[in-house]
Amino acid sequence: INANPTVTLSSNTSTCSGGTATFTITGTAGDIVDYTGITGSPASPVTLDASGVAIVNVAGVTTGQTINLTNVSNPTTSCSGILTNSETVIINANPTVSLSSNTSTCSGGTASFTITGTAGDIVDYTGITGSPASPVTLDASGIAIVTVIGVTTNQTINLTNVTNPTTSCSGVLSNTETVTINANPTVLLSSNTSTCSGGTASFTITGTAGDIVDYTGITGSPASPVTLDASGIAIVTVIGVTTNQTINLTNVTNPTTSCSGVLSNTETVTINANPTVLLSSNTSTCSGGTASFTITGTAGDIVDYTGVTGSPASPVILDASGIAIVTVAGVTVNQTINLTNVTNPTTSCSGVLSNTETVTINANPTVIKSNTSTCSGGTEHLPLQEPQVIL
């Protein structure tokens, strides 16, 4: 009596998508086994080798593979047996991830990359010096966040591989993401340096169009904060100034990138006093004498006058002592000088003047005889009269 042949069946139980499902049939060397359910290699029927083994493979699998053994024959004895052995290889999906970032950040800020997949998966990356370093393990939520702090140049991460440590399945990755680094805004500050008392202090802020700048120190127009115009300029003015004006820039913000910068720019406009003068004269002089007017102020100032034909002629420059003397010689009528304007050529400041001074001209005295003749030894009468001006 020849025994009917039998076999045992086993498999690799599971494999990754795209991998190979392997089924091992073990029995008596030379026995022939039929199977169904899969498109295996070698195809059914298979002959057990000298070791009593046949291995049936299904390559490139993407779905579960179930083999069903149906019959085994011993070609020597012609005995056979019906089989019901069955084995399934489960196909585990290859892990994948998605990648995102904060897209852009300010210079000195943090580039942040978010890897999303299956909890516990392990991801390799290159391109950046991130924290945590590569490889990273996705947390219980299936997320890993990789950051680069204090960035000053664009940061690009490249994901290269992901592995599921439970199934040992892995996938080659080509995900890439770049965080653009936006420059922090800066500005330049200038002014008109100096102005005259009562004039306008003007401060010019130059930067990027649309940037917003905060300032302190002055009551300017426009008020803080100011927005740079399409040319990247804002002009802040203070009108009617009488004391020095100092502006302090404190912050600048780019509303598009939300990047900002602390500023320490400062600029002072010095207020120059408007020149003034004093005016005096010799008050009065005799007919035919000289009317003399003394203008006193700051050396180098230039004074305009009207009313007299003086020497030097208008305008006159105050000498190193801050004095100019205007004279009118050979005067016979009162002389009135009117100062109209004074200018400091160094500061270009000027002032309207209303100083006036009059020199009164006094008539020279004369005498008149009374009797035209007298006897020898007589008396000549010379009555005195009030001084007269003979015109």
KEKOL-383221 format. One record per residue (C-alpha): residue in one letter; residue number from 0; y, z, x. Coordinates in Angstrom, 2 decimals. Layout:
<sites>
SITE, aa, i, v, w, u
SITE, a, NUM, Y, Z, X
...
</sites>
This chain:
<sites>
SITE, aa, i, v, w, u
SITE, i, 0, 0.00, 0.00, 0.00
SITE, n, 1, 3.29, -1.15, 1.54
SITE, a, 2, 6.31, 0.98, 0.80
SITE, n, 3, 9.13, -0.63, -1.06
SITE, p, 4, 12.17, -0.88, 1.26
SITE, t, 5, 15.23, 1.31, 0.76
SITE, v, 6, 18.64, 1.57, 2.41
SITE, t, 7, 21.55, 3.93, 2.75
SITE, l, 8, 25.18, 2.89, 2.43
SITE, s, 9, 28.36, 4.30, 4.01
SITE, s, 10, 31.93, 3.10, 4.68
SITE, n, 11, 35.13, 3.89, 6.51
SITE, t, 12, 36.24, 5.46, 3.21
SITE, s, 13, 39.86, 4.34, 3.48
SITE, t, 14, 42.07, 2.01, 5.47
SITE, c, 15, 45.64, 0.90, 5.56
SITE, s, 16, 46.95, -2.06, 3.62
SITE, g, 17, 46.26, -5.12, 5.72
SITE, g, 18, 43.44, -3.33, 7.53
SITE, t, 19, 39.65, -3.77, 7.37
SITE, a, 20, 37.24, -2.21, 4.88
SITE, t, 21, 33.94, -1.57, 6.69
SITE, f, 22, 30.61, -0.96, 4.94
SITE, t, 23, 27.48, 0.12, 6.91
SITE, i, 24, 24.00, -0.60, 5.45
SITE, t, 25, 21.18, 1.27, 7.19
SITE, g, 26, 17.45, 0.64, 6.63
SITE, t, 27, 14.52, -1.14, 8.31
SITE, a, 28, 15.13, -3.81, 10.91
SITE, g, 29, 14.71, -7.25, 9.39
SITE, d, 30, 15.10, -6.17, 5.76
SITE, i, 31, 17.34, -8.39, 3.67
SITE, v, 32, 19.99, -6.84, 1.43
SITE, d, 33, 21.96, -8.46, -1.40
SITE, y, 34, 25.39, -7.20, -2.41
SITE, t, 35, 28.21, -8.00, -4.85
SITE, g, 36, 31.78, -6.88, -5.52
SITE, i, 37, 33.45, -7.96, -2.29
SITE, t, 38, 33.98, -11.07, -0.25
SITE, g, 39, 32.50, -9.64, 2.90
SITE, s, 40, 31.51, -10.84, 6.31
SITE, p, 41, 28.69, -11.57, 6.76
SITE, a, 42, 28.25, -12.87, 3.24
SITE, s, 43, 25.42, -11.69, 0.98
SITE, p, 44, 22.54, -11.51, 1.67
SITE, v, 45, 22.61, -9.73, 5.05
SITE, t, 46, 19.71, -9.07, 7.41
SITE, l, 47, 19.47, -5.68, 9.05
SITE, d, 48, 19.55, -6.00, 12.85
SITE, a, 49, 17.07, -4.58, 15.36
SITE, s, 50, 18.65, -1.19, 14.87
SITE, g, 51, 18.19, -1.45, 11.13
SITE, v, 52, 21.91, -1.80, 10.55
SITE, a, 53, 24.21, -4.38, 8.96
SITE, i, 54, 27.99, -4.00, 8.94
SITE, v, 55, 29.92, -5.87, 6.27
SITE, n, 56, 33.71, -6.20, 6.80
SITE, v, 57, 36.54, -7.26, 4.54
SITE, a, 58, 39.64, -7.98, 6.66
SITE, g, 59, 43.30, -7.93, 5.56
SITE, v, 60, 42.69, -5.79, 2.50
SITE, t, 61, 45.55, -4.84, 0.19
SITE, t, 62, 43.54, -3.38, -2.71
SITE, g, 63, 40.56, -1.03, -3.00
SITE, q, 64, 37.21, -2.60, -2.02
SITE, t, 65, 33.92, -1.62, -3.77
SITE, i, 66, 30.56, -2.94, -2.58
SITE, n, 67, 27.50, -2.86, -4.85
SITE, l, 68, 24.04, -3.21, -3.27
SITE, t, 69, 21.65, -4.93, -5.70
SITE, n, 70, 18.39, -5.62, -3.88
SITE, v, 71, 16.51, -5.14, -0.60
SITE, s, 72, 13.48, -7.19, 0.55
SITE, n, 73, 11.04, -6.75, 3.43
SITE, p, 74, 10.20, -10.30, 4.48
SITE, t, 75, 7.06, -9.15, 6.26
SITE, t, 76, 5.46, -7.38, 3.29
SITE, s, 77, 7.36, -9.27, 0.61
SITE, c, 78, 8.00, -5.90, -0.95
SITE, s, 79, 11.45, -5.37, -2.48
SITE, g, 80, 13.49, -2.78, -4.26
SITE, i, 81, 16.32, -2.79, -6.73
SITE, l, 82, 19.39, -0.98, -5.34
SITE, t, 83, 22.25, 0.84, -7.04
SITE, n, 84, 24.08, 1.96, -3.95
SITE, s, 85, 27.84, 1.65, -4.29
SITE, e, 86, 30.73, 2.53, -1.94
SITE, t, 87, 34.50, 2.18, -2.28
SITE, v, 88, 37.10, 1.92, 0.50
SITE, i, 89, 40.50, 3.10, -0.66
SITE, i, 90, 43.54, 1.09, 0.58
SITE, n, 91, 46.43, 3.26, 1.65
SITE, a, 92, 49.86, 1.69, 1.42
SITE, n, 93, 51.70, 1.25, 4.71
SITE, p, 94, 54.73, 3.53, 4.78
SITE, t, 95, 58.22, 2.07, 4.42
SITE, v, 96, 61.68, 3.55, 4.53
SITE, s, 97, 65.20, 2.69, 3.49
SITE, l, 98, 68.25, 3.27, 5.68
SITE, s, 99, 71.86, 4.00, 4.82
SITE, s, 100, 74.92, 5.44, 6.57
SITE, n, 101, 78.44, 6.73, 6.03
SITE, t, 102, 79.51, 3.14, 6.94
SITE, s, 103, 82.63, 4.19, 8.84
SITE, t, 104, 84.26, 7.25, 10.31
SITE, c, 105, 87.31, 8.14, 12.34
SITE, s, 106, 87.37, 8.22, 16.11
SITE, g, 107, 86.07, 11.63, 17.15
SITE, g, 108, 84.23, 12.03, 13.86
SITE, t, 109, 80.52, 11.93, 12.99
SITE, a, 110, 78.33, 8.87, 12.37
SITE, s, 111, 75.63, 9.82, 9.84
SITE, f, 112, 72.45, 7.82, 9.15
SITE, t, 113, 70.11, 8.66, 6.23
SITE, i, 114, 66.43, 7.61, 6.40
SITE, t, 115, 64.59, 7.83, 3.06
SITE, g, 116, 60.84, 7.50, 2.61
SITE, t, 117, 57.76, 9.66, 2.03
SITE, a, 118, 57.79, 13.35, 2.91
SITE, g, 119, 56.12, 13.95, 6.25
SITE, d, 120, 56.35, 10.38, 7.50
SITE, i, 121, 57.42, 10.02, 11.12
SITE, v, 122, 60.10, 7.48, 12.04
SITE, d, 123, 61.03, 6.11, 15.47
SITE, y, 124, 64.53, 4.80, 16.20
SITE, t, 125, 66.59, 3.38, 19.08
SITE, g, 126, 70.22, 2.44, 19.72
SITE, i, 127, 71.93, 5.81, 19.44
SITE, t, 128, 71.79, 9.27, 20.95
SITE, g, 129, 71.23, 11.02, 17.65
SITE, s, 130, 70.37, 14.47, 16.43
SITE, p, 131, 67.53, 15.07, 15.80
SITE, a, 132, 66.22, 12.83, 18.55
SITE, s, 133, 63.60, 10.13, 17.90
SITE, p, 134, 61.03, 10.41, 16.39
SITE, v, 135, 62.16, 12.22, 13.23
SITE, t, 136, 59.97, 13.65, 10.46
SITE, l, 137, 61.08, 13.14, 6.85
SITE, d, 138, 61.56, 16.47, 5.07
SITE, a, 139, 60.00, 17.63, 1.79
SITE, s, 140, 62.49, 15.43, -0.06
SITE, g, 141, 61.48, 12.44, 2.05
SITE, i, 142, 64.78, 12.38, 3.92
SITE, a, 143, 65.93, 12.64, 7.52
SITE, i, 144, 69.61, 12.59, 8.47
SITE, v, 145, 70.43, 11.53, 12.02
SITE, t, 146, 73.97, 12.26, 13.24
SITE, v, 147, 76.08, 11.34, 16.25
SITE, i, 148, 79.04, 13.69, 16.75
SITE, g, 149, 82.38, 12.90, 18.42
SITE, v, 150, 82.01, 9.14, 18.24
SITE, t, 151, 84.64, 6.83, 19.73
SITE, t, 152, 82.77, 3.50, 19.50
SITE, n, 153, 80.69, 1.82, 16.79
SITE, q, 154, 77.20, 3.30, 16.38
SITE, t, 155, 74.17, 1.12, 15.49
SITE, i, 156, 70.73, 2.61, 14.76
SITE, n, 157, 67.57, 0.50, 14.87
SITE, l, 158, 64.43, 1.80, 13.12
SITE, t, 159, 61.30, 0.57, 14.94
SITE, n, 160, 58.25, 2.24, 13.37
SITE, v, 161, 57.11, 4.61, 10.61
SITE, t, 162, 53.80, 6.49, 10.53
SITE, n, 163, 52.09, 8.46, 7.77
SITE, p, 164, 50.28, 11.24, 9.65
SITE, t, 165, 47.92, 11.85, 6.71
SITE, t, 166, 46.62, 8.30, 6.38
SITE, s, 167, 47.47, 7.23, 9.95
SITE, c, 168, 48.99, 4.14, 8.41
SITE, s, 169, 52.11, 2.82, 10.05
SITE, g, 170, 54.60, 0.04, 9.67
SITE, v, 171, 56.83, -1.88, 12.03
SITE, l, 172, 60.46, -1.49, 10.93
SITE, s, 173, 63.50, -3.71, 11.42
SITE, n, 174, 66.04, -1.63, 9.48
SITE, t, 175, 69.43, -1.47, 11.19
SITE, e, 176, 72.72, 0.11, 10.19
SITE, t, 177, 76.13, 0.27, 11.89
SITE, v, 178, 78.84, 2.89, 11.46
SITE, t, 179, 82.24, 1.43, 12.29
SITE, i, 180, 84.61, 3.73, 14.15
SITE, n, 181, 88.18, 3.53, 12.87
SITE, a, 182, 90.95, 4.38, 15.31
SITE, n, 183, 93.03, 7.43, 14.47
SITE, p, 184, 96.57, 6.31, 13.64
SITE, t, 185, 99.45, 6.91, 16.05
SITE, v, 186, 103.18, 6.26, 15.91
SITE, l, 187, 106.17, 5.82, 18.18
SITE, l, 188, 109.51, 7.55, 17.54
SITE, s, 189, 112.99, 6.51, 18.57
SITE, s, 190, 116.55, 7.24, 17.45
SITE, n, 191, 120.16, 6.16, 17.86
SITE, t, 192, 120.35, 8.95, 20.51
SITE, s, 193, 123.86, 10.04, 19.62
SITE, t, 194, 126.49, 9.58, 16.95
SITE, c, 195, 129.92, 10.83, 16.11
SITE, s, 196, 130.60, 13.90, 14.00
SITE, g, 197, 130.45, 12.81, 10.38
SITE, g, 198, 128.31, 9.80, 11.29
SITE, t, 199, 124.63, 9.04, 10.67
SITE, a, 200, 121.63, 10.19, 12.71
SITE, s, 201, 118.95, 7.47, 12.48
SITE, f, 202, 115.28, 7.95, 13.44
SITE, t, 203, 112.85, 5.00, 13.63
SITE, i, 204, 109.09, 5.62, 13.20
SITE, t, 205, 106.89, 2.68, 14.27
SITE, g, 206, 103.16, 2.38, 13.60
SITE, t, 207, 100.75, 0.60, 11.23
SITE, a, 208, 101.92, -0.74, 7.88
SITE, g, 209, 101.04, 1.65, 5.07
SITE, d, 210, 100.47, 4.70, 7.25
SITE, i, 211, 101.96, 7.93, 5.92
SITE, v, 212, 103.94, 10.19, 8.27
SITE, d, 213, 104.99, 13.82, 7.75
SITE, y, 214, 108.05, 15.26, 9.48
SITE, t, 215, 110.04, 18.49, 9.68
SITE, g, 216, 113.32, 19.66, 11.21
SITE, i, 217, 115.83, 17.58, 9.27
SITE, t, 218, 116.84, 16.87, 5.70
SITE, g, 219, 116.29, 13.15, 5.96
SITE, s, 220, 116.25, 10.18, 3.64
SITE, p, 221, 113.63, 9.23, 2.64
SITE, a, 222, 112.20, 12.73, 2.47
SITE, s, 223, 108.89, 13.64, 4.12
SITE, p, 224, 106.28, 12.16, 3.88
SITE, v, 225, 107.37, 8.58, 4.55
SITE, t, 226, 105.28, 5.41, 4.24
SITE, l, 227, 105.61, 2.75, 6.94
SITE, d, 228, 106.69, -0.60, 5.46
SITE, a, 229, 105.02, -4.01, 5.84
SITE, s, 230, 106.46, -4.23, 9.34
SITE, g, 231, 105.03, -0.81, 10.23
SITE, i, 232, 108.45, 0.84, 10.30
SITE, a, 233, 110.18, 3.72, 8.50
SITE, i, 234, 113.80, 4.63, 9.19
SITE, v, 235, 114.85, 8.18, 8.35
SITE, t, 236, 118.58, 8.88, 8.23
SITE, v, 237, 120.79, 11.95, 7.97
SITE, i, 238, 124.31, 11.12, 6.80
SITE, g, 239, 127.52, 13.03, 7.56
SITE, v, 240, 126.11, 15.00, 10.48
SITE, t, 241, 128.19, 17.60, 12.28
SITE, t, 242, 125.49, 19.24, 14.42
SITE, n, 243, 122.65, 17.89, 16.55
SITE, q, 244, 119.68, 16.61, 14.52
SITE, t, 245, 116.06, 17.03, 15.77
SITE, i, 246, 113.11, 15.47, 13.93
SITE, n, 247, 109.54, 16.67, 14.53
SITE, l, 248, 106.66, 14.40, 13.47
SITE, t, 249, 103.62, 16.50, 12.48
SITE, n, 250, 100.93, 14.20, 11.04
SITE, v, 251, 100.06, 10.56, 10.34
SITE, t, 252, 97.42, 9.34, 7.85
SITE, n, 253, 95.95, 5.89, 7.27
SITE, p, 254, 95.25, 5.83, 3.51
SITE, t, 255, 92.76, 2.97, 3.86
SITE, t, 256, 90.47, 4.63, 6.40
SITE, s, 257, 91.49, 8.23, 5.58
SITE, c, 258, 91.82, 8.75, 9.33
SITE, s, 259, 94.68, 10.96, 10.45
SITE, g, 260, 96.22, 12.27, 13.63
SITE, v, 261, 98.23, 15.35, 14.56
SITE, l, 262, 101.60, 14.32, 16.00
SITE, s, 263, 103.95, 16.05, 18.43
SITE, n, 264, 106.65, 13.35, 18.63
SITE, t, 265, 110.17, 14.78, 18.64
SITE, e, 266, 113.58, 13.17, 18.98
SITE, t, 267, 117.11, 14.57, 19.00
SITE, v, 268, 120.34, 12.82, 18.03
SITE, t, 269, 123.29, 14.44, 19.78
SITE, i, 270, 126.45, 14.74, 17.70
SITE, n, 271, 129.59, 13.88, 19.68
SITE, a, 272, 132.84, 15.48, 18.56
SITE, n, 273, 135.50, 13.10, 17.30
SITE, p, 274, 138.45, 13.08, 19.72
SITE, t, 275, 141.74, 14.75, 18.82
SITE, v, 276, 145.12, 15.04, 20.56
SITE, l, 277, 148.26, 17.15, 20.57
SITE, l, 278, 151.75, 15.64, 20.60
SITE, s, 279, 154.98, 17.09, 21.93
SITE, s, 280, 158.34, 15.75, 23.06
SITE, n, 281, 161.57, 16.69, 24.80
SITE, t, 282, 162.90, 17.24, 21.25
SITE, s, 283, 166.38, 15.87, 21.93
SITE, t, 284, 168.33, 14.00, 24.54
SITE, c, 285, 171.79, 12.59, 25.07
SITE, s, 286, 172.78, 9.14, 24.00
SITE, g, 287, 171.69, 6.78, 26.75
SITE, g, 288, 169.11, 9.25, 27.94
SITE, t, 289, 165.28, 9.14, 27.76
SITE, a, 290, 163.06, 10.19, 24.85
SITE, s, 291, 159.81, 11.56, 26.27
SITE, f, 292, 156.61, 12.07, 24.25
SITE, t, 293, 153.60, 13.91, 25.72
SITE, i, 294, 150.12, 13.21, 24.32
SITE, t, 295, 147.46, 15.76, 25.36
SITE, g, 296, 143.71, 15.36, 24.83
SITE, t, 297, 140.56, 14.40, 26.76
SITE, a, 298, 140.78, 12.41, 29.99
SITE, g, 299, 140.04, 8.73, 29.35
SITE, d, 300, 140.67, 8.79, 25.61
SITE, i, 301, 142.66, 5.86, 24.26
SITE, v, 302, 145.54, 6.52, 21.84
SITE, d, 303, 147.36, 4.03, 19.60
SITE, y, 304, 150.90, 4.65, 18.48
SITE, t, 305, 153.68, 2.99, 16.48
SITE, g, 306, 157.37, 3.67, 15.80
SITE, v, 307, 158.79, 3.38, 19.30
SITE, t, 308, 158.98, 0.75, 21.99
SITE, g, 309, 157.58, 3.03, 24.62
SITE, s, 310, 156.36, 2.80, 28.16
SITE, p, 311, 153.46, 2.48, 28.63
SITE, a, 312, 152.99, 0.34, 25.55
SITE, s, 313, 150.36, 1.18, 22.91
SITE, p, 314, 147.52, 1.83, 23.40
SITE, v, 315, 147.74, 4.41, 26.18
SITE, i, 316, 144.92, 5.98, 28.21
SITE, l, 317, 144.99, 9.71, 28.88
SITE, d, 318, 144.91, 10.39, 32.62
SITE, a, 319, 142.51, 12.60, 34.58
SITE, s, 320, 144.42, 15.61, 33.29
SITE, g, 321, 144.07, 14.40, 29.72
SITE, i, 322, 147.76, 13.52, 29.42
SITE, a, 323, 149.81, 10.42, 28.69
SITE, i, 324, 153.62, 10.45, 28.69
SITE, v, 325, 155.35, 7.76, 26.67
SITE, t, 326, 159.03, 7.30, 27.40
SITE, v, 327, 161.83, 5.33, 25.77
SITE, a, 328, 164.79, 4.92, 28.15
SITE, g, 329, 168.48, 4.35, 27.27
SITE, v, 330, 168.12, 5.67, 23.74
SITE, t, 331, 171.12, 5.70, 21.41
SITE, v, 332, 169.34, 6.49, 18.13
SITE, n, 333, 166.68, 9.01, 17.16
SITE, q, 334, 163.17, 8.06, 18.31
SITE, t, 335, 160.10, 8.86, 16.16
SITE, i, 336, 156.57, 8.21, 17.47
SITE, n, 337, 153.57, 8.01, 15.12
SITE, l, 338, 150.08, 8.42, 16.58
SITE, t, 339, 147.55, 6.37, 14.56
SITE, n, 340, 144.17, 6.51, 16.31
SITE, v, 341, 142.32, 8.01, 19.26
SITE, t, 342, 139.06, 6.65, 20.75
SITE, n, 343, 136.66, 8.10, 23.30
SITE, p, 344, 135.35, 5.03, 25.18
SITE, t, 345, 132.30, 6.94, 26.45
SITE, t, 346, 130.99, 8.03, 23.06
SITE, s, 347, 132.77, 5.32, 21.01
SITE, c, 348, 133.86, 8.11, 18.68
SITE, s, 349, 137.33, 7.82, 17.23
SITE, g, 350, 139.64, 9.68, 14.96
SITE, v, 351, 142.49, 8.71, 12.67
SITE, l, 352, 145.70, 10.50, 13.72
SITE, s, 353, 148.77, 11.52, 11.75
SITE, n, 354, 150.67, 13.25, 14.58
SITE, t, 355, 154.39, 12.43, 14.56
SITE, e, 356, 157.26, 13.64, 16.72
SITE, t, 357, 161.01, 12.85, 16.69
SITE, v, 358, 163.48, 13.06, 19.59
SITE, t, 359, 167.01, 13.56, 18.29
SITE, i, 360, 169.77, 11.69, 20.15
SITE, n, 361, 172.90, 13.78, 20.73
SITE, a, 362, 176.28, 11.98, 21.09
SITE, n, 363, 178.04, 12.25, 24.44
SITE, p, 364, 181.46, 14.24, 24.20
SITE, t, 365, 184.96, 12.46, 24.37
SITE, v, 366, 188.72, 13.64, 24.51
SITE, i, 367, 192.03, 12.22, 22.99
SITE, k, 368, 195.61, 12.68, 24.42
SITE, s, 369, 198.41, 13.84, 22.01
SITE, n, 370, 201.88, 13.19, 23.66
SITE, t, 371, 202.29, 10.08, 25.65
SITE, s, 372, 205.15, 11.34, 27.88
SITE, t, 373, 207.05, 14.50, 28.91
SITE, c, 374, 209.99, 15.54, 31.13
SITE, s, 375, 209.65, 16.43, 34.76
SITE, g, 376, 208.51, 20.01, 34.81
SITE, g, 377, 207.40, 19.79, 31.17
SITE, t, 378, 203.94, 20.36, 29.66
SITE, e, 379, 201.37, 17.77, 28.67
SITE, h, 380, 199.47, 18.75, 25.54
SITE, l, 381, 195.80, 17.73, 25.45
SITE, p, 382, 194.39, 18.97, 22.18
SITE, l, 383, 190.60, 19.16, 22.10
SITE, q, 384, 188.65, 17.45, 19.31
SITE, e, 385, 185.07, 17.56, 18.23
SITE, p, 386, 182.96, 15.23, 20.31
SITE, q, 387, 182.95, 11.76, 18.92
SITE, v, 388, 180.68, 8.91, 19.39
SITE, i, 389, 182.67, 5.78, 20.11
SITE, l, 390, 180.73, 2.91, 18.55
</sites>
